Amino acid sequence: MRSIANPHWDHVEEHEPPRPRRVIKRKKPHYRGSKSGYMGVSHAAHSKRKPWKAYHRKSGQYITIGYFTTKEAAARAYNREARRLFGRGTFLNPV
């Protein structure tokens, strides 16, 4: 127990409630709010026949994997490419 006579604790009362911890808000991953709902898959509005684009980012550059008719096919293509480039421990889309 602290001594009240301690000059370093004169400003603290004995029954002072603890200060609440600051809550740090973290940004959600970008794919959660996307149209596709998958990581590495976006909607390519300029392409009518194959409107879903699969891509990955490496060394700060976006590399297009390809264009697909369904977002699930694009997500599977992203999974194959991610496994090939980044190994088994990488995040994969739940398709």
C-alpha positions in Angstrom: 0.0 0.0 0.0 1.2 3.5 -0.9 2.2 5.9 1.8 0.4 9.2 1.7 3.5 10.8 3.1 5.4 10.0 -0.1 5.9 13.3 -2.0 5.6 11.6 -5.3 2.1 10.5 -4.7 0.6 13.6 -3.1 -1.6 14.3 -6.2 -3.2 10.8 -6.0 -6.0 10.1 -3.7 -6.3 6.8 -2.0 -9.7 5.9 -3.6 -9.2 7.3 -7.0 -10.8 5.0 -9.6 -8.6 3.6 -12.3 -8.5 5.4 -15.6 -10.3 3.6 -18.5 -8.0 2.2 -21.1 -8.1 3.8 -24.5 -9.7 1.6 -27.1 -7.8 1.4 -30.4 -10.0 1.0 -33.4 -8.5 -1.0 -36.1 -9.4 -0.8 -39.7 -11.2 -3.7 -41.2 -9.6 -5.5 -44.1 -10.5 -4.0 -47.4 -12.1 -7.1 -48.8 -14.9 -7.2 -46.1 -16.6 -4.1 -47.5 -15.9 -4.9 -51.1 -18.5 -6.0 -53.7 -17.0 -9.4 -54.0 -16.4 -10.1 -50.3 -13.1 -11.9 -51.3 -9.6 -10.9 -50.9 -7.8 -10.2 -54.2 -11.1 -10.0 -56.1 -12.7 -6.8 -57.5 -15.5 -5.9 -59.9 -14.2 -4.8 -63.3 -16.9 -2.6 -64.6 -15.3 -2.2 -68.0 -15.6 -5.9 -68.8 -19.1 -7.2 -69.5 -18.3 -10.8 -70.3 -15.9 -11.4 -67.4 -16.7 -8.8 -64.8 -14.6 -10.2 -61.9 -10.8 -9.5 -61.7 -8.4 -11.5 -59.6 -5.2 -9.7 -58.5 -2.5 -9.8 -55.9 0.0 -7.3 -54.6 3.7 -7.9 -54.4 6.4 -5.4 -53.8 3.9 -2.6 -53.9 2.6 -3.4 -57.4 -0.7 -4.8 -58.3 -0.4 -7.9 -60.6 -3.6 -9.0 -62.5 -4.1 -12.8 -62.4 -7.0 -12.7 -64.8 -10.7 -11.9 -65.5 -13.5 -14.4 -64.6 -17.2 -14.8 -65.1 -18.0 -15.4 -61.4 -16.4 -14.0 -58.2 -16.0 -17.5 -56.8 -13.8 -18.5 -59.8 -11.7 -15.4 -59.3 -11.3 -16.2 -55.6 -10.2 -19.7 -56.4 -7.6 -18.3 -58.9 -6.4 -15.9 -56.2 -6.0 -18.8 -53.8 -3.9 -20.8 -56.3 -1.7 -17.8 -57.0 -1.3 -16.9 -53.3 -0.4 -20.5 -52.4 2.2 -20.6 -55.2 3.8 -17.2 -54.3 3.5 -17.0 -50.6 3.5 -20.6 -49.4 1.1 -22.7 -47.4 0.7 -20.4 -44.4 -0.9 -17.6 -46.4 -4.5 -16.4 -46.1 -6.9 -18.1 -48.5 -10.4 -17.1 -49.4 -13.1 -19.5 -48.0 -14.5 -20.8 -51.3 
